[in-house]
Amino acid sequence: MSIRSSGDASGPEWFKSSYSGSDNNDCVEVARVSGAVSVRDSKDAPGPVIGIGARAWSRFVAYAAAG
């Protein structure tokens, strides 16, 4: 999986999987912030953001990759 940035200079740098397709729908974006990862819906960028601790995010990614 590769990632590409979709952020701007005024906030965190957001990344989206290249597997999201060319129409950029139905995907989440993630951004690294101090000690955590922020997650948002790519279709609603100004909407709600979920903060997940770095350790929990690492465990989630390992679980998702194994499944």
Buried (B, 14 or more C-beta within 10 A) or exposed (E): EEBEEBBEEEEBBBBBBEEBEEEEEEBBBBBBBEEBBBBBBBEEBEEEBEEBEEEEBEEEEEEEEEE
